[in-house]
Amino acid sequence: MSTETASAEPESGLLRGLDVTVTAAALLFWAGVLYWAQTQAISQVRYATAFVGGILTVYALNETRLAIEDGDWIDGAVLIPASLALMTASAFFAINFQDVYLQRQGYALEHEYMLARLVIVSLMYLTWREFGNVFLGLIFAVFGYAMYGNLVPGVLGHAGMNQATLLQATVTDLYGFYGSLTQITASWIAPFLLYAGLLFAYGAFDLILRVAIVAARYIESGIAQTAVLSSAVIGSINGSYTANAAMTGSFTIPTMQEAGMEGHRAAGIEAVASTSGQVLPPVMGASAFVMASYLGVPYLDIVVAGLVPAAILVVSISIAVHYLAISDASSQEMEFSEFFDEKLSIEKKVFEALRFGVPFAILIYLLGVVQYTVMTSALYTVVAMMLTGVLMPPLQRLVDSSGIGPVSEFVTQVKNTVHGVRRGAIILAPIAIILVVISGVVNLFSTTGIPAKIALLLINISGGVLLFAVLLGMAVAILMGVGMPTVAAYVIVAILIVPTFVSDFNVPAITAHYTMFYAAILAGITPPVATAAVIAAGIAEANFWRTCGAAIRIAAPLFVLPVAFVYNPGLISMDVGAYTLYVGLLVLFGAVAIIYGLNYPFKMRPGRKIGVRALIATLGVLIMVYPSNAAKIAGIAAFAAVFVAEKVMIRGLTLPFGRGASQ
């Protein structure tokens, strides 16, 4: 046997061993999460410390396996001790919880300070590894500001803190990295991401694609609309527009290009779909849970408040995508045979509907009717998903008497359940890391009093004008959103900006939160960084700037909606009624006007076309933002007149009343 073969076999054996270990660790981790959700045997703070150790165990094992598989032994060599330090700290604080949390608040022993230093260094490495230099630089800037705030002149200065105080605020007092955001992640977000992992493993997203392909047969922009639907749905769950653009874009972008669409347009559509998916209920990229906690309201109220804005965004983006698709004169036809080996039988459709519909119905019933807690509702939904996911396919095999026996199908679905459990942990790990770090940052913000200082600064710069304050807040949100998941960006601006809107500008709290939440996702498509556009342009091998241009044209109403929320507070309501729907419809017409102006393929000279586009888009912005409903209606009438005039004068449309008059 050659030396090369001999060295390859141990490495292959090591990888297989790590692979099995990752799965075993994920199973144990989720068993602990579900057990605590059912019993709550220990306090939430103590559970959060154990949770961090558990999820980082899965993360370390999986990432080490990937590093070795890629031949990057250096990364594996650094990753293991960093993760071990965090796991050791979590175990120490969980075991010694009474002493650390209850008896030694405000000071710690020397070995605890040393452990805290290792925690910070290790988290910084994992943060850099997952989210790059920009976000790591932001964290270092916060740490530097916390320690040396006495050197900062003006209103932003503060007394500073020594190293011991910094270690207490971030680690040893268990209010920092193990604080409220980590606890929300452990108790609310984690079970939902397990649900997402199971959906992936059982093939729910294949089912969504099948539905999308059927729907695409009835509209001219079929393939592009399918890309939007699949990317938006998955983006709502995974919590990162960058990861979503990479995951779904690898399928949707080549498909659109094969249908004849230009690369930069296909990439722009994917970037927008991945980004806008972050605001779609019910998960909203995990931000809905955090918002509910901050506002102290039921999670379902947050979801209800987001329905009308999400509908406005989805409709306007779908229209924009339609215009782009017909502009390229692409075929936009999809066949099942291109993606799936067989069509679903009637029996299969029924069982698939029950398989995924029953757990979702249980979730809606528990949250909306019985009004159980988010954690309890998620627990029962996960259990129901496992039961229907494993049992429905064997039952279906019994009914249709196909070649595969029910026992064999049962075994297959048990394996799929294991894969789903593992995938749920892998999806959760990066989100848990970023929220652990942001939880520490939030505690440092509170300790230094920076939110109140930002409020004063924002009022001074804006001159007390709400519009300027909102635009400044959006700029901060875009900067904060560079390179990090939506929920992390939203948390930072919610801490820094939202209190100013509420206390100094009398904006309703739910409106202020949604304003900054929508602004927080804009970094995905806003140059010069535009991380979602970077990924999509790379897949399409398209020009980055042209991709950003296409994305901004498609998602233009998204840049206006945060301002529209503030000037139309009825648009965001936890009790949706006729007035909310009425205002939402008026704002939707404004969004459609913007889309029409920027994306419709006008048949006229370039100079005139630019003027018409600018005029209609400006009219759409005014309809969306202006607070008077009468003015909105007048603007809509003006847009309707332009729309009809273009069809009559340019397209040669003959109106029915025109024919009657000429006869």
BELRA-V965072 format. One record per pair of residues at least 24 apart in sequence whose ideal C-beta (glycine too) atoms are under 8 Angstrom apart, sorted by the first residue. I is the first residue (numbers start at 1). J is the second residue. D is the distance in whole Angstrom. If there is no record, write none. Layout:
I & J & D
I & J & D
//
This chain:
11 & 68 & 7
14 & 68 & 7
15 & 65 & 6
15 & 68 & 6
15 & 69 & 6
18 & 61 & 6
18 & 64 & 6
18 & 65 & 4
18 & 68 & 7
19 & 65 & 6
21 & 61 & 5
22 & 58 & 6
22 & 61 & 5
22 & 62 & 5
22 & 65 & 6
22 & 422 & 7
23 & 418 & 6
23 & 421 & 8
23 & 422 & 5
25 & 54 & 8
25 & 57 & 5
25 & 58 & 5
25 & 61 & 6
25 & 425 & 8
26 & 58 & 5
26 & 421 & 5
26 & 422 & 4
26 & 424 & 8
26 & 425 & 4
26 & 426 & 8
27 & 418 & 7
27 & 421 & 6
27 & 422 & 8
28 & 54 & 8
29 & 54 & 4
29 & 55 & 6
29 & 57 & 7
29 & 58 & 6
29 & 425 & 6
30 & 194 & 6
30 & 421 & 5
30 & 424 & 7
30 & 425 & 7
33 & 186 & 7
33 & 190 & 6
33 & 191 & 7
33 & 194 & 7
34 & 191 & 7
34 & 379 & 6
34 & 382 & 7
34 & 383 & 8
36 & 187 & 8
37 & 187 & 7
37 & 191 & 6
37 & 375 & 5
37 & 376 & 7
37 & 378 & 7
37 & 379 & 4
38 & 379 & 6
42 & 97 & 8
43 & 97 & 8
44 & 183 & 5
44 & 186 & 8
44 & 187 & 6
45 & 97 & 8
45 & 101 & 6
45 & 174 & 6
45 & 178 & 7
45 & 183 & 7
46 & 94 & 6
46 & 97 & 5
46 & 101 & 7
47 & 183 & 8
47 & 186 & 6
47 & 187 & 7
48 & 178 & 5
48 & 182 & 5
48 & 183 & 5
48 & 186 & 5
49 & 90 & 5
49 & 93 & 4
49 & 94 & 5
49 & 97 & 7
49 & 174 & 7
49 & 178 & 5
50 & 90 & 6
50 & 91 & 8
50 & 94 & 4
51 & 90 & 8
51 & 182 & 7
51 & 185 & 8
51 & 186 & 4
51 & 190 & 7
51 & 432 & 8
52 & 86 & 7
52 & 90 & 5
52 & 177 & 8
52 & 178 & 7
52 & 182 & 6
52 & 186 & 8
52 & 432 & 7
52 & 436 & 6
53 & 86 & 7
53 & 87 & 5
53 & 89 & 8
53 & 90 & 3
53 & 91 & 6
53 & 94 & 7
54 & 90 & 8
55 & 190 & 8
55 & 425 & 7
55 & 428 & 6
55 & 429 & 6
55 & 432 & 5
56 & 83 & 5
56 & 86 & 5
56 & 87 & 6
56 & 90 & 7
56 & 126 & 8
56 & 429 & 8
56 & 432 & 8
56 & 433 & 8
57 & 83 & 7
57 & 87 & 6
58 & 425 & 5
58 & 426 & 7
58 & 429 & 6
59 & 83 & 7
59 & 126 & 8
59 & 426 & 8
59 & 429 & 4
59 & 430 & 8
59 & 432 & 8
59 & 433 & 7
60 & 84 & 8
60 & 87 & 7
62 & 426 & 6
62 & 429 & 7
63 & 129 & 8
75 & 129 & 8
78 & 125 & 7
79 & 125 & 8
79 & 129 & 7
81 & 122 & 8
82 & 121 & 8
82 & 122 & 4
82 & 125 & 5
82 & 126 & 6
83 & 122 & 7
83 & 126 & 8
85 & 115 & 8
85 & 118 & 4
85 & 119 & 6
85 & 121 & 8
85 & 122 & 4
86 & 119 & 6
86 & 122 & 5
86 & 123 & 7
86 & 126 & 8
88 & 115 & 7
88 & 118 & 8
89 & 115 & 5
89 & 116 & 8
89 & 118 & 7
89 & 119 & 5
89 & 171 & 7
93 & 174 & 6
93 & 178 & 7
100 & 172 & 7
100 & 174 & 7
101 & 173 & 8
101 & 174 & 5
104 & 172 & 8
105 & 173 & 6
106 & 168 & 7
106 & 173 & 7
107 & 164 & 8
107 & 168 & 7
108 & 164 & 8
108 & 167 & 7
108 & 168 & 6
108 & 172 & 4
112 & 172 & 5
113 & 164 & 7
113 & 167 & 5
113 & 172 & 7
115 & 171 & 8
116 & 167 & 4
116 & 170 & 7
116 & 171 & 4
116 & 172 & 5
117 & 167 & 7
119 & 170 & 8
119 & 171 & 5
119 & 177 & 7
120 & 167 & 8
120 & 170 & 6
120 & 171 & 7
123 & 177 & 7
123 & 433 & 7
123 & 436 & 7
123 & 437 & 6
123 & 440 & 8
126 & 433 & 5
127 & 433 & 7
127 & 434 & 7
127 & 437 & 5
130 & 430 & 5
130 & 433 & 6
130 & 434 & 7
131 & 434 & 7
131 & 483 & 5
131 & 484 & 6
132 & 483 & 5
134 & 482 & 5
134 & 483 & 4
134 & 529 & 8
135 & 434 & 8
135 & 482 & 8
135 & 483 & 5
135 & 484 & 5
138 & 480 & 8
139 & 437 & 6
139 & 441 & 7
142 & 441 & 5
142 & 444 & 6
142 & 445 & 8
143 & 444 & 7
145 & 448 & 7
145 & 450 & 8
146 & 444 & 5
146 & 447 & 7
146 & 448 & 6
149 & 448 & 6
155 & 453 & 5
155 & 456 & 5
155 & 457 & 6
156 & 450 & 7
156 & 453 & 5
156 & 457 & 7
158 & 448 & 5
158 & 449 & 6
158 & 450 & 8
158 & 453 & 8
161 & 447 & 7
161 & 448 & 8
165 & 447 & 8
166 & 444 & 8
169 & 440 & 8
169 & 443 & 5
169 & 444 & 6
169 & 447 & 5
170 & 440 & 4
170 & 443 & 7
170 & 444 & 7
171 & 440 & 8
175 & 443 & 5
176 & 439 & 7
176 & 440 & 4
176 & 443 & 4
176 & 444 & 7
177 & 436 & 5
177 & 437 & 7
177 & 439 & 6
177 & 440 & 4
178 & 436 & 8
178 & 439 & 7
179 & 439 & 4
179 & 440 & 7
179 & 442 & 7
179 & 443 & 6
180 & 293 & 7
180 & 439 & 7
180 & 442 & 8
181 & 290 & 7
181 & 435 & 5
181 & 436 & 8
181 & 438 & 6
181 & 439 & 4
181 & 442 & 6
181 & 491 & 6
182 & 432 & 8
182 & 435 & 6
182 & 436 & 5
182 & 439 & 5
184 & 289 & 6
184 & 290 & 6
184 & 293 & 5
184 & 435 & 8
185 & 286 & 8
185 & 431 & 7
185 & 432 & 6
185 & 435 & 5
185 & 436 & 8
187 & 374 & 8
187 & 375 & 5
188 & 289 & 4
188 & 293 & 8
188 & 299 & 8
188 & 374 & 5
188 & 375 & 6
188 & 378 & 7
189 & 286 & 5
189 & 289 & 5
189 & 428 & 8
189 & 431 & 7
189 & 435 & 8
190 & 428 & 6
190 & 432 & 8
191 & 375 & 7
191 & 378 & 4
191 & 379 & 6
191 & 381 & 8
191 & 382 & 6
192 & 237 & 8
192 & 283 & 6
192 & 286 & 7
192 & 289 & 8
192 & 378 & 5
193 & 237 & 8
193 & 286 & 8
193 & 424 & 5
193 & 427 & 5
193 & 428 & 4
193 & 431 & 7
194 & 382 & 5
194 & 420 & 8
194 & 421 & 7
194 & 424 & 4
194 & 425 & 8
194 & 428 & 8
195 & 359 & 8
195 & 378 & 7
195 & 381 & 6
195 & 382 & 5
195 & 385 & 6
195 & 424 & 8
196 & 237 & 4
196 & 238 & 7
196 & 283 & 8
196 & 424 & 6
196 & 427 & 6
197 & 420 & 5
197 & 421 & 7
197 & 422 & 7
197 & 423 & 4
197 & 424 & 3
197 & 425 & 7
197 & 426 & 8
197 & 427 & 6
198 & 382 & 7
198 & 385 & 5
198 & 386 & 7
198 & 389 & 6
198 & 417 & 7
198 & 420 & 4
198 & 421 & 7
198 & 424 & 7
199 & 237 & 8
199 & 356 & 7
199 & 385 & 7
199 & 420 & 8
200 & 420 & 6
200 & 423 & 6
201 & 389 & 8
201 & 416 & 5
201 & 417 & 7
201 & 419 & 5
201 & 420 & 3
201 & 423 & 6
202 & 355 & 7
202 & 356 & 7
202 & 385 & 8
202 & 389 & 5
202 & 413 & 8
202 & 416 & 6
202 & 420 & 7
204 & 356 & 5
205 & 230 & 7
205 & 233 & 7
205 & 234 & 6
206 & 340 & 8
207 & 352 & 6
207 & 356 & 7
208 & 233 & 6
209 & 339 & 7
210 & 336 & 8
210 & 340 & 7
210 & 344 & 7
213 & 334 & 5
213 & 335 & 8
213 & 336 & 6
213 & 339 & 7
216 & 332 & 7
216 & 334 & 5
217 & 334 & 8
219 & 322 & 7
220 & 322 & 7
220 & 325 & 7
220 & 326 & 6
220 & 332 & 6
221 & 321 & 6
221 & 322 & 4
221 & 324 & 8
221 & 325 & 3
221 & 326 & 6
221 & 332 & 6
222 & 332 & 5
222 & 333 & 6
222 & 334 & 6
223 & 255 & 6
223 & 256 & 6
223 & 259 & 5
223 & 261 & 8
223 & 325 & 8
223 & 330 & 7
223 & 332 & 5
223 & 333 & 7
223 & 334 & 6
224 & 256 & 6
224 & 259 & 8
224 & 261 & 7
224 & 266 & 8
224 & 269 & 6
224 & 321 & 5
224 & 322 & 8
224 & 324 & 7
224 & 325 & 4
224 & 332 & 7
225 & 318 & 6
225 & 321 & 6
225 & 322 & 7
225 & 325 & 8
226 & 252 & 8
226 & 255 & 8
226 & 334 & 6
227 & 252 & 4
227 & 253 & 8
227 & 255 & 7
227 & 256 & 6
227 & 266 & 8
227 & 269 & 6
227 & 270 & 6
227 & 273 & 6
228 & 269 & 7
228 & 272 & 8
228 & 273 & 4
228 & 317 & 6
228 & 318 & 6
228 & 321 & 6
230 & 273 & 8
231 & 270 & 6
231 & 273 & 4
231 & 274 & 5
231 & 277 & 6
232 & 273 & 5
232 & 274 & 8
232 & 276 & 6
232 & 277 & 4
232 & 280 & 6
232 & 314 & 7
233 & 277 & 7
233 & 280 & 7
234 & 277 & 7
235 & 273 & 7
235 & 274 & 5
235 & 275 & 7
235 & 276 & 7
235 & 277 & 2
235 & 278 & 6
235 & 280 & 7
235 & 285 & 7
236 & 277 & 5
236 & 278 & 7
236 & 279 & 8
236 & 280 & 4
236 & 281 & 8
236 & 282 & 8
236 & 283 & 5
236 & 284 & 6
236 & 285 & 6
237 & 283 & 5
237 & 285 & 8
238 & 285 & 7
238 & 427 & 6
239 & 278 & 7
239 & 283 & 8
239 & 285 & 4
239 & 286 & 5
239 & 287 & 8
239 & 431 & 5
239 & 485 & 5
239 & 486 & 6
239 & 487 & 6
240 & 285 & 7
240 & 430 & 7
240 & 431 & 7
240 & 485 & 4
240 & 486 & 7
241 & 271 & 8
241 & 274 & 4
241 & 275 & 4
241 & 277 & 7
241 & 278 & 6
241 & 486 & 7
241 & 521 & 7
241 & 524 & 4
241 & 531 & 7
241 & 532 & 4
242 & 274 & 8
242 & 483 & 8
242 & 524 & 7
242 & 531 & 5
242 & 532 & 6
242 & 535 & 6
243 & 430 & 8
244 & 274 & 4
244 & 277 & 6
244 & 532 & 8
245 & 270 & 6
245 & 271 & 6
245 & 274 & 4
245 & 524 & 8
245 & 531 & 8
245 & 532 & 4
245 & 535 & 4
245 & 536 & 5
245 & 539 & 8
246 & 535 & 5
246 & 539 & 8
248 & 273 & 8
248 & 274 & 7
249 & 274 & 7
249 & 535 & 6
249 & 536 & 5
249 & 539 & 5
250 & 539 & 6
253 & 536 & 6
253 & 539 & 5
253 & 540 & 5
254 & 539 & 8
255 & 334 & 8
256 & 330 & 8
257 & 540 & 7
259 & 330 & 4
259 & 331 & 5
259 & 332 & 5
259 & 333 & 7
260 & 328 & 6
260 & 329 & 7
260 & 330 & 3
260 & 331 & 6
260 & 332 & 8
261 & 324 & 8
261 & 325 & 7
261 & 328 & 5
261 & 330 & 5
262 & 328 & 6
262 & 542 & 8
263 & 537 & 8
263 & 540 & 4
263 & 541 & 6
263 & 542 & 4
264 & 537 & 7
264 & 540 & 7
264 & 542 & 4
264 & 543 & 6
264 & 546 & 4
264 & 547 & 5
264 & 549 & 8
264 & 550 & 5
265 & 324 & 5
265 & 328 & 6
265 & 550 & 5
266 & 536 & 8
266 & 540 & 5
266 & 542 & 8
267 & 533 & 7
267 & 536 & 4
267 & 537 & 5
267 & 539 & 7
267 & 540 & 4
267 & 542 & 5
267 & 547 & 4
267 & 550 & 7
267 & 551 & 8
268 & 324 & 8
268 & 533 & 7
268 & 536 & 7
268 & 547 & 5
268 & 548 & 8
268 & 549 & 7
268 & 550 & 3
268 & 551 & 4
268 & 553 & 8
268 & 554 & 6
269 & 321 & 6
269 & 324 & 7
269 & 550 & 7
269 & 551 & 8
269 & 554 & 6
270 & 532 & 8
270 & 536 & 4
270 & 539 & 8
270 & 540 & 8
271 & 524 & 7
271 & 525 & 5
271 & 530 & 7
271 & 532 & 4
271 & 533 & 4
271 & 535 & 8
271 & 536 & 4
271 & 537 & 8
271 & 547 & 7
271 & 551 & 5
272 & 317 & 6
272 & 525 & 6
272 & 551 & 5
272 & 554 & 5
272 & 555 & 5
272 & 558 & 8
273 & 317 & 7
274 & 524 & 7
274 & 532 & 5
274 & 536 & 8
275 & 521 & 5
275 & 522 & 8
275 & 524 & 4
275 & 525 & 5
275 & 532 & 5
275 & 551 & 8
275 & 555 & 7
275 & 558 & 8
276 & 313 & 6
276 & 314 & 7
276 & 317 & 6
276 & 521 & 7
276 & 555 & 7
276 & 558 & 7
278 & 486 & 4
278 & 521 & 5
279 & 306 & 7
279 & 309 & 7
279 & 310 & 6
279 & 313 & 7
279 & 517 & 7
279 & 518 & 6
279 & 521 & 6
280 & 310 & 5
280 & 314 & 7
281 & 306 & 5
281 & 307 & 6
281 & 310 & 6
284 & 517 & 8
285 & 485 & 7
285 & 486 & 4
285 & 487 & 6
285 & 521 & 8
286 & 431 & 6
286 & 485 & 8
286 & 486 & 8
286 & 487 & 5
287 & 486 & 6
287 & 487 & 5
287 & 490 & 5
287 & 517 & 6
287 & 520 & 8
289 & 374 & 6
290 & 487 & 6
290 & 490 & 7
290 & 491 & 6
290 & 494 & 8
291 & 490 & 8
291 & 494 & 8
291 & 513 & 5
291 & 517 & 7
292 & 374 & 7
294 & 494 & 6
294 & 513 & 7
295 & 509 & 6
295 & 510 & 6
295 & 513 & 7
297 & 510 & 8
297 & 574 & 7
298 & 367 & 8
298 & 371 & 7
299 & 367 & 7
299 & 374 & 5
300 & 367 & 5
300 & 368 & 5
300 & 371 & 7
301 & 574 & 4
302 & 510 & 8
302 & 574 & 8
304 & 573 & 8
304 & 574 & 6
304 & 575 & 7
304 & 576 & 6
305 & 510 & 6
305 & 514 & 7
305 & 572 & 5
305 & 573 & 6
305 & 574 & 5
305 & 576 & 8
306 & 514 & 7
306 & 572 & 8
307 & 576 & 7
308 & 571 & 6
308 & 572 & 8
308 & 573 & 8
308 & 576 & 7
308 & 580 & 6
308 & 581 & 7
308 & 584 & 4
309 & 514 & 7
309 & 518 & 7
309 & 561 & 6
309 & 565 & 7
309 & 571 & 7
309 & 572 & 7
309 & 584 & 8
311 & 584 & 7
311 & 588 & 8
312 & 557 & 7
312 & 561 & 7
312 & 584 & 6
312 & 587 & 6
312 & 588 & 5
312 & 591 & 5
313 & 557 & 7
313 & 558 & 6
313 & 561 & 7
313 & 591 & 8
315 & 588 & 6
315 & 591 & 7
315 & 592 & 7
316 & 557 & 5
316 & 588 & 7
316 & 591 & 4
316 & 592 & 6
316 & 594 & 7
316 & 595 & 5
317 & 554 & 6
317 & 555 & 7
317 & 557 & 8
317 & 595 & 8
319 & 592 & 6
319 & 595 & 5
319 & 596 & 8
319 & 599 & 8
320 & 553 & 7
320 & 554 & 4
320 & 555 & 8
320 & 556 & 8
320 & 595 & 5
320 & 598 & 8
320 & 599 & 5
321 & 554 & 7
323 & 595 & 7
323 & 596 & 8
323 & 599 & 4
323 & 600 & 5
323 & 601 & 7
324 & 550 & 7
324 & 554 & 7
324 & 599 & 6
326 & 601 & 7
327 & 599 & 8
327 & 601 & 5
345 & 400 & 7
347 & 396 & 6
347 & 399 & 5
347 & 400 & 5
348 & 396 & 6
348 & 400 & 7
351 & 392 & 5
351 & 393 & 7
351 & 395 & 7
351 & 396 & 4
351 & 399 & 8
352 & 392 & 8
354 & 388 & 7
354 & 392 & 6
355 & 388 & 5
355 & 389 & 6
355 & 392 & 4
355 & 393 & 7
356 & 385 & 8
356 & 388 & 8
358 & 384 & 6
358 & 388 & 5
359 & 384 & 4
359 & 385 & 4
359 & 388 & 6
386 & 417 & 6
389 & 413 & 6
389 & 416 & 7
389 & 417 & 6
389 & 420 & 8
390 & 414 & 6
390 & 417 & 6
430 & 485 & 8
431 & 485 & 6
431 & 487 & 7
434 & 484 & 6
434 & 485 & 6
434 & 487 & 8
434 & 488 & 5
435 & 487 & 7
435 & 488 & 7
435 & 491 & 8
438 & 488 & 5
438 & 491 & 5
438 & 492 & 7
441 & 492 & 7
442 & 491 & 7
442 & 492 & 8
442 & 495 & 6
445 & 495 & 5
445 & 496 & 7
446 & 495 & 8
450 & 496 & 7
451 & 495 & 6
451 & 496 & 6
451 & 499 & 6
452 & 499 & 8
454 & 496 & 5
454 & 497 & 7
454 & 500 & 7
455 & 499 & 6
455 & 500 & 4
455 & 503 & 7
455 & 504 & 6
458 & 497 & 7
458 & 500 & 5
459 & 500 & 7
459 & 504 & 6
466 & 505 & 5
466 & 507 & 8
466 & 566 & 6
467 & 563 & 7
469 & 500 & 7
469 & 501 & 7
469 & 505 & 6
470 & 501 & 8
470 & 515 & 7
470 & 562 & 6
470 & 563 & 5
470 & 566 & 5
471 & 563 & 7
473 & 497 & 4
473 & 500 & 8
473 & 501 & 7
473 & 515 & 7
473 & 516 & 6
473 & 519 & 7
473 & 562 & 8
474 & 519 & 4
474 & 522 & 7
474 & 562 & 6
474 & 563 & 8
477 & 516 & 6
477 & 519 & 4
477 & 520 & 5
477 & 522 & 7
477 & 523 & 8
478 & 519 & 7
478 & 522 & 5
478 & 523 & 5
478 & 526 & 5
479 & 523 & 8
480 & 520 & 7
480 & 523 & 8
481 & 520 & 5
481 & 521 & 7
481 & 522 & 7
481 & 523 & 3
481 & 524 & 7
482 & 523 & 5
482 & 529 & 5
482 & 531 & 7
483 & 523 & 8
483 & 529 & 7
483 & 531 & 6
486 & 517 & 8
486 & 520 & 6
486 & 521 & 5
489 & 520 & 4
489 & 521 & 8
489 & 523 & 7
490 & 516 & 7
490 & 517 & 5
490 & 520 & 4
493 & 519 & 7
493 & 520 & 6
501 & 566 & 8
507 & 566 & 6
507 & 569 & 7
508 & 569 & 5
508 & 572 & 7
510 & 572 & 6
510 & 573 & 8
510 & 574 & 6
511 & 565 & 5
511 & 566 & 6
511 & 569 & 5
511 & 571 & 8
511 & 572 & 5
512 & 566 & 8
514 & 565 & 6
514 & 572 & 5
515 & 562 & 5
515 & 563 & 8
515 & 565 & 5
515 & 566 & 6
516 & 562 & 7
518 & 558 & 7
518 & 561 & 5
518 & 562 & 5
518 & 565 & 7
519 & 562 & 5
521 & 558 & 8
522 & 558 & 7
522 & 559 & 7
525 & 551 & 4
525 & 552 & 6
525 & 555 & 6
526 & 552 & 8
553 & 598 & 5
553 & 599 & 6
554 & 595 & 8
554 & 599 & 7
556 & 594 & 5
556 & 595 & 7
556 & 598 & 6
556 & 617 & 7
557 & 590 & 8
557 & 591 & 4
557 & 594 & 5
557 & 595 & 7
557 & 620 & 8
557 & 624 & 7
560 & 590 & 8
560 & 591 & 7
560 & 594 & 7
560 & 620 & 8
560 & 621 & 6
560 & 624 & 5
560 & 625 & 6
561 & 587 & 8
561 & 591 & 8
561 & 624 & 7
563 & 624 & 8
563 & 625 & 5
564 & 590 & 8
564 & 624 & 5
564 & 625 & 5
567 & 625 & 5
567 & 626 & 7
567 & 627 & 5
568 & 625 & 8
568 & 627 & 6
582 & 629 & 8
583 & 629 & 7
586 & 623 & 7
586 & 629 & 6
586 & 632 & 4
586 & 633 & 7
586 & 636 & 7
587 & 623 & 7
587 & 624 & 5
587 & 632 & 8
589 & 623 & 6
589 & 632 & 8
589 & 636 & 5
589 & 639 & 7
590 & 620 & 5
590 & 621 & 7
590 & 622 & 7
590 & 623 & 3
590 & 624 & 4
590 & 625 & 8
590 & 632 & 7
590 & 635 & 7
590 & 636 & 8
591 & 620 & 7
591 & 624 & 6
592 & 620 & 7
593 & 617 & 7
593 & 619 & 6
593 & 620 & 3
593 & 623 & 6
593 & 635 & 8
593 & 636 & 8
593 & 639 & 4
594 & 620 & 3
594 & 621 & 6
594 & 624 & 7
595 & 620 & 8
596 & 620 & 8
596 & 639 & 8
596 & 643 & 7
602 & 646 & 7
602 & 650 & 7
603 & 650 & 5
603 & 651 & 7
604 & 650 & 7
612 & 642 & 8
616 & 642 & 6
//
